[in-house]
Amino acid sequence: MEFVRLLLLFLHLLGMAILVGMFLLSRRAPAGAPLNVGWLHGAALQLVTGLAMQLLAPLTDQDYNQVKLGIKLLVLIAIGGLALTYVIRRVPAPNWLPPTLAGLVVVNVGLAVFWT
């Protein structure tokens, strides 16, 4: 069961890396480009793997802080909601959107690392 937990953690971190990569990719995109669908893929991967780790916690003898996970979920929903809004509409992403999404990703990483 430890292997499954580590695999989920690995995939969860890959989801975070996808989100960081999407920010870097959006910095190179020309003005008026639509938001890349990768934002949704990264957020979905983080959501699915995070929930799976939480649901498997009793089997892996892990004890997670429920309040921290709830706040991290809210931040992830904000990331996914903003990304979904602009990906579905296929309108040019405003200049403030990629830095805002990246800031939310950094907040989520900070919560994960510094809130014990």
N, C-alpha and C positions, 0 to 999 in steps of 0.2 A: 504494500500500500504506500510505502514511502516513495517508491519510484513514481507512482501516479501523482502524488503530491508535488514531487520535484518536476515532473513533466508539465503539470498545470502551471507551476510557478514559472518555468522556462517560457511557456507560451504566453503567460501573462506579461512577462518582461518583453517578449517580442512584440506584443501589442503596444506597449509603451514606446518601443523603438520605432514602430510604424508611425505612431503619432508624431514623434520628433522628426522622423524622416519626411513626413508630409509637410511639416512646417518649413523645413529646409527646401523642399521642392517648391513650395508656394512662394518662397523668396525669389526663386529664379524664374517664376512664371511672369509673363508679360502682364501689364496693367489691363484690367478688364477680363482676365481669364476666369473661368468658372472654378469653383472649389473642387479639388480632387476627391474622388469617391473613396480614396484610401483613408481619409479621416473616419469614414463610417466603418471601414473594415477594421481599423485599429481599435476604435471604440467598442465595436461588437466583440472582438477577440478579448479585450480586457473584461468586458461585462460577463461573457460566458465563462471564461476561466476563473474570474474572481468569484462568481456565484458557485461554480463547481468546487473550488477550494473551500468555500464556506460550508457547503452542504456535506463535504467529505470530512470536515473537521473532527467530528466525533470518532470517525474510523481511524484517523491518523493521530489521535491524541494531541491535537492542536487546540489552543485556546486563543480565540481572536477577540479583539475589542469591538463589540457590536456598535458602539457609538461611532468609532473611527470608521468602520466599514460603511455605516449609513451615510456619513458625510462624504466619504470617497465616492459612494454610489451617486449621491446628488451632484457632485462635480462631474462625474462621468456622464450623467444624464444631460447636464448642461452642455457638455462637449458634443455629445451625440445629437442633441436637439438643434443646436446651432448649425452643425454640419449638415444634418438632414434637411433643414430648412433651405439652405443654399444649394445643396446638391440636387434636390428634387426640382427646385424652381429653375435651375440652370441659368441663373442670372449671374452677371459678374460679381465676384466676391468683393465686398467693400474692403478698403485698405486696413481697417481696424480688425477684421475677422481673423486672419492667421495669427497675428500676435496675441489676440485674446484667447484663441484656442490653445496656443502654445503656453500662455500663462496659466491656463486652467490645468494643462498637463503637468506643469511644474508644481502647481499647488498640490495636485494629487500625489506626485512623487514625494514632495516634502511631507505630506501627511503620512505616507507609508513609512518613510524613513525616520522621521523625528518624533512621531507620536507613538509612544510605546504602550 
